[in-house]
Amino acid sequence: MDGGNNSRRRQKLVYADFVNKTPGDRVVAGGVHTTILTDQHEVYSCGINEGGTVPVKDLAAEETTRKLTVIEFTEEVKKEGRIVQLTSGAGFTAALTHRGSVIAWGNLRDENGSHGQLGSSARTKLIRSTYMADVTGKSLHRSVLEKSKLIKFSDIFAGGYWTMARATDGRIFACGLNNYGQLGFPLPNVANNGTEGDSEEQNKKLKINRLTYSPAFPSDIKWTHTAGVKHIVARTDDGEVYGIGLNTDNELGIGTYEGKDDEEHWRYFELQKINFADGVEIAGITAALGCSIAWTDDGRAYGFGYDSVGQLGLGITEDRDKSVTTPRIIKSKHLDDYKIISVDLADNHSVFLAVEINE
C-alpha cells in the first residue's frame, strides 16, 4: 500500500466493519496473486497478471505489481450486483454478488475438472468468459441421489483438486483426487514413495468422480472449515481441529512423522486430532501444499508443516528448521497491537486480516 494518507485510508477500507462478521472470504491468497474485498465492495489485487489474474488498469499480461490496486469492473459486470465474497485458485479469482451472481477472472486452465473435483465425468463447455458458466447455471448443477432420493446440502468446501459438501443430515460427501486418502477413502497397497499400485480398484479410488459419502467424517459433528491439497485439515463448530491424508511434511501437526523410512506415519486414512497449546479453541483454519495455519477467537495464529518459503510467517531462515512438526504460535512485530481475524494460505504465501486493538 502507499504511504501517508492513502495508506491510512486504504487500511480503514480493508479493516473497518469486519469484526463480528465472516471476513475469511474477503482476503484471499491465490497461487500468484492476492485479492481483497473492502467494506465498500471494492476489490483490490496485486501479484502476477498471469492470464488476467490481476486485471488492474495499465498492468500488461505477465507483468507484476506489488501495489494493491483497485479492479475497475465494466458496467456489464457491475449490473450483476455488489461483490460480497471472494475465493481464489492457483491463477484465478471468483466473486459472489449480493444478487447471487458469480463472476470470475484469471487463468481458468481446466474446464473439465481432470481430477474429478467438479463431481461429474461429463465434459463441460469452455469456461473462460466473464461468467463462470452460461447464465442459467445448468452446466454447474450436480445432483446427488441416494436410493432414488435427492440429497440436499447445507455447505460446500473446495481445496486442491477436491470438493466437499455437507448434507443437511450432517454427512460429508467428497469428490476429486484422493491419492493420499485425504478424502477419507482408504488406499491400501500404496507405497511410501507415493506411487500407486496396479490394482484396478485402487486406481479407481485415486479419483472420486462424483460426490460420495465419506465415512471418515462423522455425521454427528458439524464441520465448519476444510482446507488443504494432499492433506486436509478440518475444524468442528466447537473449535477442535483434525487432519487426514499426507503427513510427510508433518502438515497434520501431530508430530509423528520421523523421516523417509517411517512407513507408519506418512499418511492417515482416519482423522487425527491436532492439539494446540493451552487447549485454545480454534476459530478457523487454512491449508495449502505441505502446511497449515489456524487462528483463534482472541487473535492468535499457529502454523505447522513445511515452511518452505516463509509462508507460515514464523521467521524461519535455516533449512534444517523449516519442518514445524506441531502447531507453533506466529509472532511478528507487524502484528503488534493487532488482532488476527482470518488467514488465507496459498502454496507460497499467506495473507492475514487483522484489526487494530483499541486500548
C-alpha positions in Angstrom: 0.0 0.0 0.0 1.0 3.6 -0.5 2.4 5.6 2.4 0.8 8.6 4.1 -2.9 9.4 3.9 -3.6 7.0 1.1 -2.2 4.2 3.2 -4.4 5.1 6.2 -7.5 5.5 4.0 -7.0 2.1 2.4 -6.3 0.4 5.7 -9.6 1.7 7.0 -11.4 0.4 4.0 -9.8 -3.0 4.5 -10.2 -3.3 8.2 -13.3 -1.4 9.1 -16.6 -3.2 10.0 -15.2 -6.7 9.7 -15.4 -7.6 13.5 -18.2 -10.0 14.4 -18.7 -10.9 10.7 -17.3 -13.6 8.5 -14.2 -12.0 6.9 -12.4 -15.1 5.8 -13.8 -14.8 2.3 -12.8 -11.1 1.9 -9.0 -11.5 1.9 -7.8 -14.4 -0.3 -4.4 -15.7 -1.4 -4.1 -17.3 -4.9 -1.1 -19.0 -6.4 0.4 -15.9 -7.9 -1.8 -13.1 -6.5 -3.6 -11.6 -3.6 -7.1 -10.2 -3.7 -9.1 -8.2 -1.1 -12.6 -7.0 -0.7 -13.3 -3.8 1.2 -16.4 -2.9 3.2 -17.3 -0.6 0.3 -17.5 -3.6 -2.0 -14.4 -2.6 -3.9 -11.9 -5.3 -5.0 -8.1 -4.7 -4.8 -5.4 -7.0 -6.2 -1.7 -7.4 -6.6 0.7 -10.0 -7.9 1.4 -11.5 -11.3 -1.1 -10.8 -14.1 -1.0 -14.3 -15.4 -3.8 -14.6 -18.0 -5.8 -11.8 -16.4 -5.2 -12.9 -12.8 -4.7 -9.2 -11.7 -6.8 -7.2 -14.2 -5.9 -3.8 -12.9 -5.5 -0.7 -15.1 -2.3 -0.4 -17.1 -0.9 -3.7 -16.0 0.1 -5.7 -19.1 -0.1 -9.5 -19.4 2.5 -11.4 -17.3 3.6 -8.1 -15.6 3.7 -7.9 -11.8 2.5 -5.3 -9.4 3.4 -5.1 -5.7 0.8 -2.4 -5.1 -2.7 -3.4 -4.1 -4.7 -1.7 -6.9 -8.5 -1.4 -7.4 -10.0 -3.5 -10.1 -12.2 -1.4 -12.3 -15.1 -3.6 -13.4 -17.1 -3.0 -16.6 -20.7 -1.7 -16.4 -21.9 -5.1 -17.6 -20.2 -6.8 -14.6 -21.5 -4.1 -12.2 -25.0 -4.9 -13.2 -24.6 -8.3 -11.6 -24.6 -6.6 -8.1 -22.2 -5.7 -5.3 -19.5 -8.2 -4.6 -19.8 -9.7 -1.1 -17.5 -12.7 -1.2 -14.2 -13.8 -2.8 -12.3 -17.1 -3.4 -9.1 -17.8 -5.3 -7.4 -20.6 -7.0 -3.9 -21.0 -8.5 -4.4 -18.4 -11.2 -7.9 -17.1 -10.9 -10.4 -15.3 -8.6 -14.1 -15.7 -8.4 -16.6 -13.4 -6.7 -20.2 -13.7 -5.4 -22.5 -10.7 -5.7 -25.4 -9.8 -3.4 -27.8 -10.8 -6.2 -26.4 -14.4 -6.3 -24.4 -14.0 -9.5 -20.8 -15.4 -9.8 -18.1 -13.7 -11.8 -14.6 -14.9 -12.4 -11.3 -13.6 -13.9 -7.9 -15.0 -14.5 -6.4 -18.2 -15.9 -9.1 -20.8 -15.9 -6.9 -23.6 -17.2 -9.0 -26.7 -17.0 -12.8 -26.6 -17.7 -13.2 -30.3 -17.4 -12.0 -30.9 -13.8 -9.5 -33.6 -14.8 -9.2 -35.0 -11.2 -12.9 -35.3 -10.6 -13.2 -32.3 -8.4 -16.3 -31.0 -10.3 -18.2 -34.1 -9.4 -19.1 -35.1 -12.9 -17.3 -37.2 -15.5 -19.2 -35.4 -18.3 -17.3 -32.8 -20.3 -18.4 -29.2 -19.9 -18.2 -26.2 -22.2 -15.2 -23.9 -22.1 -15.3 -21.7 -19.1 -13.2 -18.6 -19.9 -15.7 -15.8 -20.1 -16.7 -13.2 -17.6 -19.2 -15.6 -16.2 -18.4 -19.0 -14.6 -20.9 -20.7 -17.0 -23.9 -19.9 -19.0 -26.5 -17.6 -17.5 -28.7 -20.4 -16.4 -26.1 -22.2 -14.4 -27.4 -25.6 -15.5 -23.9 -26.8 -16.5 -22.8 -26.4 -12.9 -25.6 -28.4 -11.3 -24.6 -31.6 -9.6 -27.4 -33.8 -8.3 -26.6 -36.5 -5.7 -29.1 -39.3 -5.5 -29.2 -42.0 -2.8 -31.8 -44.8 -3.2 -33.7 -42.5 -5.6 -33.8 -39.7 -3.0 -32.2 -36.4 -3.8 -29.6 -35.4 -1.2 -29.7 -31.8 0.0 -26.7 -29.9 1.1 -26.2 -27.0 3.6 -22.5 -26.1 3.0 -19.7 -26.7 0.5 -15.9 -26.6 0.6 -13.2 -26.8 -2.0 -9.4 -27.3 -2.0 -6.6 -28.6 -4.1 -8.3 -30.9 -6.7 -11.2 -31.8 -4.4 -14.7 -30.7 -3.4 -16.6 -31.5 -0.2 -20.3 -30.8 0.6 -22.1 -31.2 4.0 -25.5 -32.7 3.7 -28.4 -31.4 5.8 -28.2 -34.6 7.8 -24.5 -33.8 8.7 -22.8 -36.3 6.4 -19.8 -35.2 4.4 -19.7 -36.0 0.7 -16.5 -35.7 -1.3 -15.2 -35.9 -4.9 -11.8 -35.3 -6.5 -8.3 -36.5 -6.1 -7.9 -39.0 -3.2 -4.3 -40.1 -3.9 -3.3 -40.0 -0.3 -6.6 -40.9 1.3 -7.2 -37.2 2.1 -10.9 -37.5 1.2 -11.3 -40.3 3.7 -11.4 -43.2 1.3 -8.7 -45.8 2.1 -6.0 -46.7 -0.5 -4.4 -50.0 0.5 -1.1 -51.0 -1.1 0.2 -47.5 -2.0 3.9 -47.4 -1.4 5.6 -44.9 0.9 7.1 -43.1 -2.1 3.6 -42.1 -3.1 3.4 -44.3 -6.3 0.3 -46.2 -6.9 0.0 -50.0 -7.3 -1.6 -51.9 -10.1 -4.9 -52.8 -8.6 -7.8 -51.6 -10.8 -9.9 -51.0 -7.7 -7.2 -48.9 -6.1 -6.7 -46.8 -9.2 -10.5 -46.1 -9.2 -10.2 -44.7 -5.7 -7.4 -42.4 -6.6 -10.1 -40.2 -8.1 -13.6 -39.9 -6.8 -15.6 -38.7 -9.8 -18.9 -38.0 -8.1 -19.8 -36.6 -4.7 -19.7 -39.7 -2.5 -20.3 -40.2 1.2 -17.1 -40.2 3.2 -17.4 -42.2 6.4 -14.2 -40.7 7.8 -16.0 -37.5 8.7 -18.6 -38.3 11.5 -22.1 -37.0 10.7 -22.8 -36.1 14.3 -20.1 -33.4 14.1 -20.7 -30.1 12.3 -17.7 -29.3 10.1 -17.2 -25.6 9.6 -13.9 -25.5 7.7 -12.0 -27.9 5.5 -8.8 -27.0 3.6 -5.7 -28.5 2.1 -4.3 -30.2 -1.0 -2.6 -33.6 -0.4 -3.7 -33.4 3.3 -6.9 -31.9 4.7 -7.4 -30.1 8.0 -11.0 -29.7 9.2 -12.5 -27.6 12.1 -15.6 -28.5 14.1 -18.1 -26.0 15.4 -16.7 -26.4 18.9 -13.2 -25.3 17.9 -11.5 -28.6 17.5 -9.2 -29.4 14.5 -8.5 -32.7 12.8 -6.2 -33.8 10.0 -6.2 -36.6 7.4 -4.1 -37.5 4.4 -0.4 -37.0 3.6 1.9 -36.3 6.5 5.5 -36.4 5.1 6.0 -32.7 6.0 4.2 -33.1 9.3 1.5 -30.9 7.8 -1.1 -32.6 10.0 0.6 -31.0 13.0 0.6 -34.2 15.1 4.4 -34.6 15.1 4.5 -38.3 14.3 6.5 -38.5 11.0 10.1 -39.4 11.6 11.6 -39.4 8.1 11.7 -41.3 4.8 12.0 -44.7 6.5 8.8 -44.1 8.6 6.2 -46.3 6.8 3.6 -45.9 9.6 3.0 -42.2 10.0 3.5 -40.8 6.5 -0.3 -40.7 5.8 -3.5 -41.3 7.6 -6.9 -42.5 6.3 -8.6 -41.6 9.6 -9.0 -38.2 11.2 -6.2 -37.3 13.7 -6.8 -34.8 16.5 -4.5 -31.8 16.3 -3.6 -30.4 19.7 -2.9 -26.7 20.4 -1.0 -25.1 23.3 -3.1 -24.5 26.4 -6.1 -26.1 24.7 -7.1 -23.0 22.8 -10.3 -23.0 20.8 -9.6 -22.6 17.1 -11.8 -20.1 15.2 -10.7 -21.0 11.7 -8.1 -22.9 9.6 -6.5 -22.7 6.2 -4.1 -25.1 4.5 -2.1 -25.4 1.3 0.6 -27.7 -0.1 2.5 -29.2 2.9 1.5 -26.7 5.5 -1.4 -25.3 7.6 -2.4 -22.3 9.7 -5.0 -22.0 12.4 -6.2 -18.9 14.3 -8.2 -18.3 17.5 -11.0 -16.0 18.5 -8.6 -13.9 20.6 -6.5 -13.1 17.6 -3.5 -15.5 17.7 -2.4 -17.8 14.9 -0.5 -21.1 14.8 1.5 -22.6 11.9 2.6 -26.2 11.2 4.0 -28.2 8.4 6.9 -27.3 6.0 7.7 -23.6 6.0 9.4 -23.7 2.6 9.4 -20.0 1.6 8.2 -18.3 4.8 4.5 -18.7 4.1 3.8 -19.7 7.8 5.1 -16.3 9.0 7.4 -17.9 11.6 10.6 -16.2 10.6 12.5 -19.4 9.9 15.7 -18.9 7.9 17.6 -22.1 8.3 16.6 -25.1 6.1 17.0 -27.5 8.9 14.3 -25.8 11.0 11.7 -25.4 8.3 9.8 -28.6 9.3 7.4 -27.4 12.0 6.1 -30.7 13.5 3.4 -29.3 15.8 1.4 -26.0 15.9 3.7 -23.1 16.7 2.4 -19.6 17.5 3.1 -17.0 14.9 4.7 -13.8 16.2 5.6 -10.7 14.3 6.2 -7.0 15.1 3.8 -6.2 12.3 1.1 -7.9 14.4 1.8 -5.8 17.5 -1.4 -4.1 18.6 -3.4 -6.1 16.0 -5.8 -9.0 16.4 -5.9 -11.6 13.6 -9.4 -12.4 12.5 -8.7 -14.5 9.4 -5.8 -16.1 7.4 -5.7 -17.4 3.8 -2.8 -19.6 2.8 -1.6 -20.4 -0.7 1.3 -22.6 -1.7 3.9 -19.9 -1.4 2.4 -17.1 0.6 -0.3 -16.3 3.2 -2.4 -13.2 3.9 -3.5 -12.2 7.4 -6.5 -10.0 8.0 -6.3 -8.2 11.3 -8.0 -5.3 13.2 -6.3 -2.8 15.5 -6.7 -3.5 19.2 -8.3 -0.5 20.8 -6.9 0.1 24.3 
